[in-house]
Amino acid sequence: MEAERFLAHGDQPVSRIAAQFGFTSATNYSKFFHQLIGQSPISSRATVRRRSSEDGRGDMPGSGRPRR
């Protein structure tokens, strides 16, 4: 769940998130993530962000992106 939060509310590349969680490559992390979540990290990021904007919450504070 923490990895999903990093993806959804931050702008770090998947490779940096993978390294933070101890993976030696983004590919291995992506495969592991897909097995657990059912979609790729990038797809998950897009899904969560789309859901947030539909809920009217917009971007989270501190995400590095301006609010709309």
N, CA, C and O of each residue as an XYZ file, in Angstrom:
272
protein
N       0.825     -1.189      0.000
C       0.000      0.000      0.000
C       0.871      1.256      0.000
O       0.517      2.264     -0.611
N       1.985      1.188      0.675
C       2.879      2.345      0.695
C       3.417      2.642     -0.696
O       3.541      3.803     -1.086
N       3.734      1.598     -1.438
C       4.221      1.791     -2.803
C       3.154      2.445     -3.669
O       3.468      3.302     -4.495
N       1.908      2.055     -3.493
C       0.814      2.676     -4.250
C       0.694      4.153     -3.903
O       0.427      4.979     -4.776
N       0.890      4.485     -2.636
C       0.813      5.879     -2.206
C       1.927      6.701     -2.847
O       1.687      7.815     -3.312
N       3.140      6.160     -2.874
C       4.262      6.841     -3.529
C       3.948      7.099     -5.003
O       4.213      8.183     -5.524
N       3.391      6.105     -5.653
C       3.063      6.245     -7.073
C       1.959      7.268     -7.307
O       2.051      8.101     -8.209
N       0.932      7.198     -6.498
C      -0.242      8.032     -6.725
C      -0.016      9.496     -6.398
O      -0.533     10.375     -7.087
N       0.745      9.763     -5.363
C       0.825     11.130     -4.861
C       2.205     11.757     -4.986
O       2.464     12.814     -4.410
N       3.074     11.124     -5.719
C       4.400     11.683     -5.934
C       4.743     11.677     -7.406
O       4.028     11.103     -8.227
N       5.832     12.316     -7.722
C       6.266     12.380     -9.115
C       7.559     11.615     -9.361
O       8.198     11.786    -10.399
N       7.943     10.778     -8.414
C       9.162     10.006     -8.575
C       8.977      8.957     -9.664
O       7.902      8.373     -9.799
N      10.028      8.723    -10.435
C       9.942      7.652    -11.432
C       9.854      6.280    -10.741
O      10.288      6.105     -9.603
N       9.292      5.346    -11.451
C       9.133      3.992    -10.904
C      10.480      3.411    -10.490
O      10.559      2.700     -9.488
N      11.528      3.696    -11.235
C      12.847      3.149    -10.900
C      13.327      3.627     -9.529
O      13.952      2.861     -8.794
N      13.044      4.874     -9.179
C      13.448      5.396     -7.867
C      12.613      4.762     -6.754
O      13.140      4.446     -5.688
N      11.331      4.579     -6.995
C      10.475      3.925     -6.005
C      10.913      2.482     -5.810
O      10.949      1.983     -4.685
N      11.243      1.816     -6.907
C      11.731      0.432     -6.825
C      12.969      0.348     -5.951
O      13.076     -0.548     -5.114
N      13.901      1.265     -6.132
C      15.132      1.271     -5.338
C      14.831      1.516     -3.862
O      15.465      0.912     -2.996
N      13.879      2.387     -3.565
C      13.511      2.663     -2.175
C      12.963      1.426     -1.477
O      13.091      1.287     -0.261
N      12.357      0.535     -2.238
C      11.799     -0.681     -1.666
C      12.744     -1.876     -1.792
O      12.355     -3.015     -1.532
N      13.993     -1.606     -2.195
C      15.015     -2.645     -2.202
C      15.108     -3.474     -3.463
O      15.825     -4.474     -3.484
N      14.401     -3.089     -4.521
C      14.491     -3.826     -5.777
C      15.719     -3.347     -6.553
O      16.039     -2.158     -6.564
N      16.392     -4.284     -7.193
C      17.600     -3.943     -7.947
C      17.285     -3.423     -9.340
O      18.149     -2.841     -9.996
N      16.051     -3.628     -9.797
C      15.674     -3.091    -11.106
C      14.186     -2.738    -11.105
O      13.381     -3.343    -10.397
N      13.858     -1.759    -11.907
C      12.460     -1.354    -12.044
C      11.636     -2.471    -12.672
O      10.446     -2.601    -12.385
N      12.257     -3.273    -13.525
C      11.545     -4.375    -14.168
C      11.076     -5.397    -13.133
O       9.927     -5.836    -13.166
N      11.967     -5.771    -12.219
C      11.579     -6.731    -11.183
C      10.477     -6.159    -10.299
O       9.531     -6.862     -9.943
N      10.600     -4.900     -9.952
C       9.577     -4.238     -9.146
C       8.241     -4.220     -9.885
O       7.199     -4.509     -9.297
N       8.272     -3.885    -11.157
C       7.041     -3.818    -11.947
C       6.346     -5.170    -12.017
O       5.123     -5.254    -11.907
N       7.128     -6.223    -12.199
C       6.552     -7.574    -12.247
C       5.921     -7.935    -10.907
O       4.810     -8.464    -10.858
N       6.629     -7.648     -9.827
C       6.126     -7.936     -8.488
C       4.850     -7.133     -8.211
O       3.862     -7.676     -7.716
N       4.881     -5.844     -8.534
C       3.728     -4.963     -8.336
C       2.521     -5.488     -9.111
O       1.407     -5.534     -8.589
N       2.755     -5.879    -10.353
C       1.663     -6.373    -11.201
C       1.043     -7.632    -10.616
O      -0.175     -7.803    -10.660
N       1.871     -8.513    -10.068
C       1.345     -9.736     -9.457
C       0.456     -9.418     -8.254
O      -0.566    -10.071     -8.045
N       0.845     -8.414     -7.463
C       0.085     -8.072     -6.264
C      -1.161     -7.244     -6.557
O      -2.224     -7.492     -5.989
N      -1.030     -6.266     -7.438
C      -2.081     -5.282     -7.655
C      -2.947     -5.608     -8.865
O      -4.128     -5.260     -8.897
N      -2.367     -6.273     -9.856
C      -3.131     -6.624    -11.045
C      -2.965     -5.657    -12.196
O      -3.615     -5.799    -13.232
N      -2.094     -4.668    -12.019
C      -1.782     -3.751    -13.108
C      -0.387     -3.189    -12.876
O       0.174     -3.311    -11.787
N       0.158     -2.577    -13.907
C       1.514     -2.048    -13.807
C       1.544     -0.839    -12.877
O       0.504     -0.230    -12.630
N       2.716     -0.483    -12.358
C       2.812      0.706    -11.514
C       2.326      1.975    -12.214
O       1.652      2.799    -11.595
N       2.655      2.139    -13.477
C       2.239      3.337    -14.211
C       0.715      3.356    -14.382
O       0.087      4.402    -14.221
N       0.131      2.224    -14.701
C      -1.329      2.146    -14.831
C      -2.010      2.427    -13.500
O      -3.033      3.110    -13.446
N      -1.443      1.903    -12.445
C      -1.987      2.136    -11.116
C      -1.935      3.619    -10.769
O      -2.893      4.173    -10.229
N      -0.805      4.260    -11.083
C      -0.661      5.698    -10.828
C      -1.750      6.477    -11.557
O      -2.385      7.355    -10.973
N      -1.966      6.161    -12.821
C      -2.969      6.865    -13.615
C      -4.376      6.618    -13.076
O      -5.187      7.542    -13.014
N      -4.667      5.391    -12.690
C      -5.988      5.051    -12.168
C      -6.287      5.809    -10.888
O      -7.370      6.376    -10.739
N      -5.341      5.822     -9.966
C      -5.561      6.499     -8.685
C      -5.686      8.003     -8.889
O      -6.541      8.639     -8.272
N      -4.858      8.573     -9.734
C      -4.933     10.017     -9.979
C      -6.245     10.387    -10.668
O      -6.844     11.415    -10.353
N      -6.687      9.561    -11.593
C      -7.954      9.825    -12.274
C      -9.104      9.759    -11.268
O      -9.996     10.608    -11.281
N      -9.079      8.750    -10.401
C     -10.107      8.604     -9.381
C     -10.123      9.806     -8.439
O     -11.192     10.285     -8.060
N      -8.939     10.293     -8.060
C      -8.841     11.455     -7.176
C      -9.437     12.691     -7.819
O     -10.150     13.454     -7.167
N      -9.146     12.892     -9.098
C      -9.666     14.087     -9.760
C     -11.180     13.988     -9.960
O     -11.874     15.005     -9.939
N     -11.689     12.784    -10.151
C     -13.132     12.604    -10.288
C     -13.848     12.840     -8.965
O     -14.992     13.293     -8.940
N     -13.164     12.531     -7.863
C     -13.734     12.748     -6.534
C     -13.681     14.217     -6.136
O     -14.263     14.611     -5.126
N     -12.982     15.027     -6.930
C     -12.876     16.446     -6.643
C     -11.768     16.799     -5.683
O     -11.662     17.941     -5.236
N     -10.935     15.813     -5.362
C      -9.851     16.082     -4.429
C      -8.657     16.710     -5.109
O      -7.882     17.411     -4.458
N      -8.484     16.482     -6.392
C      -7.334     17.040     -7.106
C      -6.049     16.441     -6.619
O      -6.037     15.342     -6.064
N      -4.965     17.153     -6.822
C      -3.657     16.673     -6.407
C      -3.486     16.847     -4.904
O      -4.011     17.785     -4.303
N      -2.760     15.947     -4.330
C      -2.506     15.998     -2.911
C      -1.458     17.062     -2.619
O      -0.552     17.263     -3.427
N      -1.560     17.755     -1.469
C      -0.524     18.723     -1.103
C       0.825     18.034     -0.992
O       0.916     16.901     -0.518
N       1.865     18.717     -1.426
C       3.205     18.170     -1.337
C       3.559     17.197     -2.432
O       4.620     16.574     -2.377
N       2.720     17.046     -3.407
C       2.995     16.082     -4.466
C       3.950     16.656     -5.509
O       4.411     15.940     -6.399
N       4.244     17.952     -5.395
C       5.130     18.570     -6.368
C       4.396     19.087     -7.576
O       5.012     19.621     -8.499
N       3.093     18.938     -7.586
C       2.289     19.415     -8.720
C       1.334     20.480     -8.219
O       0.786     20.347     -7.125
N       1.125     21.520     -8.984
C       0.193     22.564     -8.555
C      -1.244     22.062     -8.537
O      -1.635     21.222     -9.347
N      -2.014     22.588     -7.607
C      -3.439     22.248     -7.551
C      -4.163     23.010     -8.625
O      -3.735     24.096     -9.016
N      -5.251     22.461     -9.107
C      -6.038     23.111    -10.146
C      -7.161     23.902     -9.541
O      -7.938     24.524    -10.266
